[in-house]
């Protein structure tokens, strides 16, 4: 069996329509290459690590010939939507029967690299025809692409609270290990305003600035912590923001206690209002994948749980 790395998509800012492209849902889970044969299945991560033991409910997947399937392992919530928060409980452990029953997983299959013979040079439609011909069991679901109508699918994805859309060029080959322009990912991200309550000191290249800003939202009981943002800053903004933070430092914590805050946190007067993009809220009320976009002109007191919370 050849060793493959998954093909990667190029970020794309806006949805588009084009009859020369296929569009499908971007599933919010863990990327996997499934090596399936008549007698066994091996699930490999993006880095080639064996993850089979973490997802025993997929151990029964079989093919009559040596097959490699590209897909995403997802955990669905009670409304049938993929939940990364649920999946986290399955990602780094060998699960118990109770956990498997409570958080079952599904493999969303969206490409095939090998089926008796190597298929990566074949056009994407031909690869999909091979994939569609397989009977893989009820734990494997075929992701359903639609042709041309990227904007409509993106609108449906946003309305349904899903992660985004992947566009794939008609006739394109599979390029293992490459971030190819033949695949484009359009990720739906939310945006909000948050109070800056502190920062974490930096290390390495950021030793003289900071690692991340600590964020909060005003509630009736005081400011609650909602997470830390460490990306979205250029070198100049890191220097300027750190200089401002040094002028604003205070001794007393302005935010309610939260066990997830690092002990090295330094506190500042809660007067800055940051604009942050993020993917979603986690179940414990924190931002997932936040990116700093700038500071808002509005006062920090406008950043409330009622206005910006989940």
C-alpha positions as a LaTeX table, in Angstrom:
\begin{tabular}{lrrr}
\hline
Residue & $x$ (\AA) & $y$ (\AA) & $z$ (\AA) \\
\hline
Unk1 & 0.00 & 0.00 & 0.00 \\
Unk2 & 1.56 & 3.36 & $-0.97$ \\
Unk3 & 1.79 & 6.02 & 1.75 \\
Unk4 & $-0.18$ & 9.15 & 0.88 \\
Unk5 & $-0.53$ & 12.57 & 2.43 \\
Unk6 & $-3.86$ & 14.39 & 2.05 \\
Unk7 & $-4.34$ & 17.10 & $-0.55$ \\
Unk8 & $-4.94$ & 20.53 & 1.02 \\
Unk9 & $-7.22$ & 23.38 & $-0.03$ \\
Unk10 & $-6.22$ & 27.00 & $-0.67$ \\
Unk11 & $-8.06$ & 29.60 & 1.47 \\
Unk12 & $-10.55$ & 31.65 & $-0.54$ \\
Unk13 & $-12.26$ & 34.74 & 0.79 \\
Unk14 & $-15.69$ & 34.73 & $-0.87$ \\
Unk15 & $-18.14$ & 32.15 & $-2.23$ \\
Unk16 & $-18.60$ & 32.00 & $-6.00$ \\
Unk17 & $-20.61$ & 30.35 & $-8.76$ \\
Unk18 & $-18.87$ & 28.57 & $-11.63$ \\
Unk19 & $-20.04$ & 25.58 & $-13.73$ \\
Unk20 & $-16.42$ & 24.42 & $-13.88$ \\
Unk21 & $-16.34$ & 23.79 & $-10.13$ \\
Unk22 & $-17.97$ & 21.43 & $-7.66$ \\
Unk23 & $-18.99$ & 22.57 & $-4.17$ \\
Unk24 & $-19.46$ & 20.58 & $-0.98$ \\
Unk25 & $-19.81$ & 21.17 & 2.74 \\
Unk26 & $-16.59$ & 21.66 & 4.70 \\
Unk27 & $-16.96$ & 19.18 & 7.53 \\
Unk28 & $-15.77$ & 20.26 & 10.98 \\
Unk29 & $-13.87$ & 17.24 & 12.24 \\
Unk30 & $-10.56$ & 15.38 & 11.95 \\
Unk31 & $-9.03$ & 14.75 & 8.53 \\
Unk32 & $-8.22$ & 11.10 & 7.92 \\
Unk33 & $-6.99$ & 8.79 & 5.19 \\
Unk34 & $-8.65$ & 5.38 & 5.60 \\
Unk35 & $-6.66$ & 2.43 & 4.29 \\
Unk36 & $-9.34$ & $-0.21$ & 3.75 \\
Unk37 & $-8.95$ & $-3.82$ & 2.64 \\
Unk38 & $-10.89$ & $-7.09$ & 2.72 \\
Unk39 & $-9.78$ & $-7.87$ & 6.27 \\
Unk40 & $-8.87$ & $-4.62$ & 8.03 \\
Unk41 & $-8.97$ & $-0.84$ & 8.14 \\
Unk42 & $-6.26$ & 1.61 & 9.25 \\
Unk43 & $-7.11$ & 5.26 & 9.91 \\
Unk44 & $-4.22$ & 7.67 & 9.48 \\
Unk45 & $-4.10$ & 11.33 & 10.49 \\
Unk46 & $-2.91$ & 14.16 & 8.29 \\
Unk47 & 0.60 & 13.52 & 9.68 \\
Unk48 & 0.44 & 9.78 & 9.07 \\
Unk49 & $-0.24$ & 8.75 & 12.67 \\
Unk50 & $-2.36$ & 5.65 & 13.26 \\
Unk51 & $-5.68$ & 6.69 & 14.86 \\
Unk52 & $-7.59$ & 3.43 & 14.38 \\
Unk53 & $-7.83$ & 2.63 & 18.09 \\
Unk54 & $-9.60$ & 5.90 & 18.85 \\
Unk55 & $-12.55$ & 5.12 & 16.58 \\
Unk56 & $-13.40$ & 1.41 & 16.98 \\
Unk57 & $-16.88$ & 1.84 & 15.49 \\
Unk58 & $-15.14$ & 2.30 & 12.13 \\
Unk59 & $-13.18$ & $-0.95$ & 12.48 \\
Unk60 & $-15.77$ & $-2.92$ & 10.49 \\
Unk61 & $-15.33$ & $-0.89$ & 7.27 \\
Unk62 & $-14.21$ & $-3.21$ & 4.45 \\
Unk63 & $-13.49$ & $-3.15$ & 0.70 \\
Unk64 & $-12.97$ & $-6.07$ & $-1.66$ \\
Unk65 & $-9.73$ & $-4.48$ & $-2.90$ \\
Unk66 & $-7.00$ & $-2.38$ & $-1.33$ \\
Unk67 & $-8.51$ & 1.10 & $-1.06$ \\
Unk68 & $-7.51$ & 4.52 & 0.31 \\
Unk69 & $-10.34$ & 6.94 & 1.12 \\
Unk70 & $-9.94$ & 10.61 & 2.01 \\
Unk71 & $-12.47$ & 11.96 & 4.47 \\
Unk72 & $-13.29$ & 13.65 & 7.75 \\
Unk73 & $-14.24$ & 11.97 & 11.01 \\
Unk74 & $-17.12$ & 13.91 & 12.55 \\
Unk75 & $-19.32$ & 13.70 & 15.65 \\
Unk76 & $-22.89$ & 14.85 & 15.11 \\
Unk77 & $-24.89$ & 16.71 & 17.74 \\
Unk78 & $-28.57$ & 16.18 & 18.54 \\
Unk79 & $-29.61$ & 18.31 & 15.55 \\
Unk80 & $-27.42$ & 16.32 & 13.15 \\
Unk81 & $-24.74$ & 18.99 & 12.75 \\
Unk82 & $-21.02$ & 18.22 & 13.14 \\
Unk83 & $-19.72$ & 19.35 & 16.54 \\
Unk84 & $-15.98$ & 19.76 & 17.04 \\
Unk85 & $-16.67$ & 20.25 & 20.74 \\
Unk86 & $-18.14$ & 16.75 & 20.96 \\
Unk87 & $-15.38$ & 15.24 & 18.85 \\
Unk88 & $-12.67$ & 16.57 & 21.18 \\
Unk89 & $-13.63$ & 13.96 & 23.74 \\
Unk90 & $-12.70$ & 11.26 & 21.20 \\
Unk91 & $-9.54$ & 12.74 & 19.72 \\
Unk92 & $-6.77$ & 11.81 & 22.14 \\
Unk93 & $-7.92$ & 8.70 & 23.92 \\
Unk94 & $-8.94$ & 5.09 & 23.50 \\
Unk95 & $-12.67$ & 5.39 & 24.21 \\
Unk96 & $-14.81$ & 3.40 & 26.60 \\
Unk97 & $-18.04$ & 1.74 & 25.47 \\
Unk98 & $-19.94$ & 4.45 & 27.32 \\
Unk99 & $-18.13$ & 7.20 & 25.40 \\
Unk100 & $-18.65$ & 5.44 & 22.06 \\
Unk101 & $-22.39$ & 5.20 & 22.78 \\
Unk102 & $-22.57$ & 8.83 & 23.89 \\
Unk103 & $-20.36$ & 10.33 & 21.14 \\
Unk104 & $-20.43$ & 8.06 & 18.07 \\
Unk105 & $-18.48$ & 9.14 & 15.00 \\
Unk106 & $-19.07$ & 9.01 & 11.26 \\
Unk107 & $-16.58$ & 9.06 & 8.40 \\
Unk108 & $-17.62$ & 11.61 & 5.77 \\
Unk109 & $-15.92$ & 10.29 & 2.61 \\
Unk110 & $-15.14$ & 12.85 & $-0.11$ \\
Unk111 & $-12.37$ & 11.34 & $-2.27$ \\
Unk112 & $-10.58$ & 8.11 & $-3.15$ \\
Unk113 & $-6.88$ & 7.76 & $-3.96$ \\
Unk114 & $-6.53$ & 4.05 & $-4.55$ \\
Unk115 & $-8.88$ & 1.16 & $-5.37$ \\
Unk116 & $-6.99$ & $-1.85$ & $-6.60$ \\
Unk117 & $-4.87$ & 0.65 & $-8.53$ \\
Unk118 & $-3.72$ & 4.21 & $-7.97$ \\
Unk119 & $-6.35$ & 6.82 & $-8.91$ \\
Unk120 & $-4.69$ & 10.15 & $-8.02$ \\
Unk121 & $-4.07$ & 11.10 & $-11.68$ \\
Unk122 & $-7.68$ & 10.44 & $-12.66$ \\
Unk123 & $-10.12$ & 13.39 & $-12.96$ \\
Unk124 & $-12.09$ & 14.07 & $-9.82$ \\
Unk125 & $-15.37$ & 12.90 & $-11.42$ \\
Unk126 & $-13.82$ & 9.53 & $-12.25$ \\
Unk127 & $-12.51$ & 9.15 & $-8.69$ \\
Unk128 & $-15.94$ & 9.98 & $-7.33$ \\
Unk129 & $-17.52$ & 7.32 & $-9.56$ \\
Unk130 & $-15.20$ & 4.75 & $-7.94$ \\
Unk131 & $-16.10$ & 6.05 & $-4.49$ \\
Unk132 & $-19.84$ & 5.98 & $-5.20$ \\
Unk133 & $-19.63$ & 2.34 & $-6.29$ \\
Unk134 & $-18.41$ & 1.13 & $-2.89$ \\
Unk135 & $-20.60$ & $-0.30$ & $-0.14$ \\
Unk136 & $-18.77$ & 0.79 & 2.99 \\
Unk137 & $-21.41$ & 0.38 & 5.70 \\
Unk138 & $-23.56$ & 2.79 & 7.66 \\
Unk139 & $-20.63$ & 4.43 & 9.50 \\
Unk140 & $-19.33$ & 5.89 & 6.23 \\
Unk141 & $-21.35$ & 8.63 & 4.51 \\
Unk142 & $-20.57$ & 9.98 & 1.07 \\
Unk143 & $-20.22$ & 13.77 & 1.03 \\
Unk144 & $-22.51$ & 15.09 & $-1.71$ \\
Unk145 & $-21.02$ & 17.72 & $-4.07$ \\
Unk146 & $-23.12$ & 20.11 & $-6.14$ \\
Unk147 & $-22.00$ & 21.66 & $-9.41$ \\
Unk148 & $-21.75$ & 25.38 & $-10.09$ \\
Unk149 & $-23.93$ & 26.81 & $-7.30$ \\
Unk150 & $-21.35$ & 27.76 & $-4.69$ \\
Unk151 & $-23.12$ & 30.85 & $-3.39$ \\
Unk152 & $-26.36$ & 29.01 & $-2.67$ \\
Unk153 & $-24.56$ & 26.22 & $-0.84$ \\
Unk154 & $-22.55$ & 28.73 & 1.17 \\
Unk155 & $-25.75$ & 30.55 & 2.17 \\
Unk156 & $-27.27$ & 27.26 & 3.30 \\
Unk157 & $-24.12$ & 26.40 & 5.25 \\
Unk158 & $-24.15$ & 29.75 & 7.05 \\
Unk159 & $-27.86$ & 29.41 & 7.84 \\
Unk160 & $-27.23$ & 25.94 & 9.22 \\
Unk161 & $-24.32$ & 26.97 & 11.41 \\
Unk162 & $-21.80$ & 24.81 & 9.53 \\
Unk163 & $-18.11$ & 25.55 & 9.04 \\
Unk164 & $-17.92$ & 26.45 & 5.36 \\
Unk165 & $-17.65$ & 25.20 & 1.78 \\
Unk166 & $-14.90$ & 23.52 & $-0.25$ \\
Unk167 & $-14.79$ & 24.18 & $-4.00$ \\
Unk168 & $-13.11$ & 21.57 & $-6.24$ \\
Unk169 & $-12.19$ & 22.14 & $-9.85$ \\
Unk170 & $-13.83$ & 19.87 & $-12.41$ \\
Unk171 & $-11.42$ & 17.40 & $-14.01$ \\
Unk172 & $-8.67$ & 18.02 & $-11.44$ \\
Unk173 & $-6.30$ & 15.27 & $-10.21$ \\
Unk174 & $-5.53$ & 14.50 & $-6.58$ \\
Unk175 & $-2.24$ & 16.08 & $-5.48$ \\
Unk176 & $-1.04$ & 14.31 & $-2.29$ \\
Unk177 & 0.63 & 16.55 & 0.27 \\
Unk178 & 0.11 & 19.74 & $-1.75$ \\
Unk179 & $-1.99$ & 22.83 & $-1.03$ \\
Unk180 & $-3.47$ & 23.08 & $-4.48$ \\
Unk181 & $-5.42$ & 25.91 & $-6.17$ \\
Unk182 & $-7.69$ & 23.17 & $-7.56$ \\
Unk183 & $-9.34$ & 23.02 & $-4.11$ \\
Unk184 & $-10.56$ & 26.21 & $-2.43$ \\
Unk185 & $-11.93$ & 26.46 & 1.11 \\
Unk186 & $-14.35$ & 29.25 & 2.00 \\
Unk187 & $-14.72$ & 29.24 & 5.79 \\
Unk188 & $-17.64$ & 30.94 & 7.51 \\
Unk189 & $-16.38$ & 32.97 & 10.44 \\
Unk190 & $-18.29$ & 35.04 & 12.94 \\
Unk191 & $-17.18$ & 38.41 & 14.29 \\
Unk192 & $-17.70$ & 40.15 & 17.61 \\
Unk193 & $-16.48$ & 42.87 & 19.98 \\
Unk194 & $-14.73$ & 41.86 & 23.20 \\
Unk195 & $-13.20$ & 43.58 & 26.22 \\
Unk196 & $-9.41$ & 43.25 & 26.56 \\
Unk197 & $-8.86$ & 42.24 & 30.20 \\
Unk198 & $-5.20$ & 41.26 & 30.06 \\
Unk199 & $-2.48$ & 39.54 & 28.12 \\
Unk200 & $-0.04$ & 36.64 & 28.30 \\
Unk201 & 3.69 & 37.47 & 28.09 \\
Unk202 & 5.41 & 36.37 & 24.89 \\
Unk203 & 8.26 & 33.95 & 24.31 \\
Unk204 & 10.85 & 33.52 & 21.58 \\
Unk205 & 10.21 & 36.00 & 18.78 \\
Unk206 & 7.49 & 37.60 & 20.90 \\
Unk207 & 9.48 & 37.84 & 24.12 \\
Unk208 & 9.41 & 41.65 & 24.02 \\
Unk209 & 5.70 & 41.92 & 23.15 \\
Unk210 & 2.97 & 39.43 & 24.08 \\
Unk211 & 1.64 & 35.98 & 23.20 \\
Unk212 & $-2.09$ & 36.75 & 23.26 \\
Unk213 & $-4.74$ & 39.15 & 24.47 \\
Unk214 & $-7.20$ & 37.92 & 27.09 \\
Unk215 & $-10.81$ & 38.67 & 26.22 \\
Unk216 & $-14.05$ & 39.05 & 28.14 \\
Unk217 & $-17.67$ & 40.15 & 27.93 \\
Unk218 & $-19.73$ & 42.18 & 30.39 \\
Unk219 & $-22.48$ & 40.31 & 32.24 \\
Unk220 & $-24.63$ & 41.20 & 35.21 \\
Unk221 & $-22.22$ & 39.41 & 37.55 \\
Unk222 & $-19.16$ & 41.16 & 36.09 \\
Unk223 & $-16.83$ & 40.50 & 33.15 \\
Unk224 & $-16.58$ & 36.84 & 32.14 \\
Unk225 & $-13.54$ & 35.38 & 30.39 \\
Unk226 & $-14.19$ & 34.10 & 26.85 \\
Unk227 & $-10.71$ & 33.16 & 25.60 \\
Unk228 & $-7.37$ & 34.41 & 24.31 \\
Unk229 & $-6.49$ & 35.64 & 20.81 \\
Unk230 & $-2.90$ & 35.26 & 19.63 \\
Unk231 & $-3.16$ & 35.48 & 15.85 \\
Unk232 & $-3.89$ & 38.36 & 13.49 \\
Unk233 & $-1.11$ & 40.65 & 14.71 \\
Unk234 & 1.76 & 41.95 & 12.57 \\
Unk235 & 5.13 & 42.94 & 14.04 \\
Unk236 & 4.28 & 46.64 & 14.25 \\
Unk237 & 0.93 & 46.07 & 15.99 \\
Unk238 & 2.54 & 43.72 & 18.53 \\
Unk239 & 4.97 & 46.48 & 19.55 \\
Unk240 & 2.37 & 49.27 & 19.66 \\
Unk241 & $-0.23$ & 47.22 & 21.53 \\
Unk242 & 2.31 & 46.04 & 24.11 \\
Unk243 & 3.36 & 49.63 & 24.77 \\
Unk244 & $-0.30$ & 50.54 & 25.40 \\
Unk245 & $-0.84$ & 47.50 & 27.61 \\
Unk246 & 2.14 & 48.42 & 29.78 \\
Unk247 & 0.50 & 51.79 & 30.49 \\
Unk248 & $-2.77$ & 50.09 & 31.44 \\
Unk249 & $-1.55$ & 47.32 & 33.76 \\
Unk250 & $-3.35$ & 46.84 & 37.08 \\
Unk251 & $-2.90$ & 44.43 & 39.97 \\
Unk252 & $-6.48$ & 43.27 & 40.47 \\
Unk253 & $-8.11$ & 40.79 & 38.12 \\
Unk254 & $-10.91$ & 42.61 & 36.19 \\
Unk255 & $-12.54$ & 39.36 & 35.10 \\
Unk256 & $-14.26$ & 36.58 & 37.01 \\
Unk257 & $-12.01$ & 33.66 & 37.91 \\
Unk258 & $-11.64$ & 31.00 & 35.21 \\
Unk259 & $-9.49$ & 27.89 & 35.62 \\
Unk260 & $-8.42$ & 28.00 & 31.96 \\
Unk261 & $-6.54$ & 31.31 & 32.34 \\
Unk262 & $-2.78$ & 30.80 & 32.45 \\
Unk263 & $-1.11$ & 31.76 & 35.72 \\
Unk264 & 1.27 & 34.09 & 33.90 \\
Unk265 & $-1.61$ & 36.40 & 32.93 \\
Unk266 & $-1.13$ & 40.12 & 33.42 \\
Unk267 & $-4.19$ & 42.29 & 33.89 \\
Unk268 & $-5.11$ & 45.64 & 32.34 \\
Unk269 & $-7.86$ & 48.19 & 32.76 \\
Unk270 & $-10.84$ & 46.85 & 30.78 \\
Unk271 & $-11.19$ & 49.84 & 28.46 \\
Unk272 & $-10.09$ & 48.48 & 25.07 \\
Unk273 & $-12.69$ & 46.92 & 22.76 \\
Unk274 & $-11.20$ & 44.38 & 20.32 \\
Unk275 & $-12.86$ & 43.17 & 17.12 \\
Unk276 & $-12.27$ & 39.45 & 16.73 \\
Unk277 & $-13.27$ & 36.90 & 14.11 \\
Unk278 & $-13.84$ & 33.34 & 15.32 \\
Unk279 & $-15.22$ & 30.04 & 14.11 \\
Unk280 & $-17.71$ & 29.21 & 16.87 \\
Unk281 & $-18.37$ & 29.14 & 20.61 \\
Unk282 & $-17.27$ & 26.09 & 22.57 \\
Unk283 & $-19.61$ & 24.40 & 25.03 \\
Unk284 & $-17.87$ & 26.07 & 27.99 \\
Unk285 & $-18.34$ & 29.59 & 26.63 \\
Unk286 & $-14.97$ & 30.23 & 24.97 \\
Unk287 & $-14.11$ & 31.37 & 21.44 \\
Unk288 & $-12.78$ & 28.78 & 19.03 \\
Unk289 & $-10.06$ & 29.79 & 16.52 \\
Unk290 & $-10.16$ & 33.57 & 17.22 \\
Unk291 & $-8.28$ & 36.05 & 15.01 \\
Unk292 & $-7.64$ & 39.68 & 15.98 \\
Unk293 & $-8.96$ & 42.20 & 13.41 \\
Unk294 & $-8.43$ & 45.53 & 15.20 \\
Unk295 & $-9.89$ & 47.77 & 17.89 \\
Unk296 & $-13.44$ & 49.11 & 17.81 \\
Unk297 & $-14.33$ & 52.76 & 18.27 \\
Unk298 & $-17.18$ & 51.80 & 20.62 \\
Unk299 & $-16.55$ & 51.80 & 24.37 \\
Unk300 & $-15.63$ & 48.47 & 25.93 \\
Unk301 & $-18.82$ & 48.58 & 27.98 \\
Unk302 & $-20.73$ & 47.87 & 24.74 \\
Unk303 & $-19.10$ & 44.41 & 24.58 \\
Unk304 & $-21.77$ & 42.52 & 26.47 \\
Unk305 & $-22.77$ & 38.86 & 26.68 \\
Unk306 & $-26.26$ & 39.79 & 25.51 \\
Unk307 & $-24.93$ & 41.46 & 22.36 \\
Unk308 & $-21.97$ & 39.23 & 21.48 \\
Unk309 & $-22.40$ & 35.95 & 23.34 \\
Unk310 & $-23.50$ & 32.59 & 21.88 \\
\hline
\end{tabular}
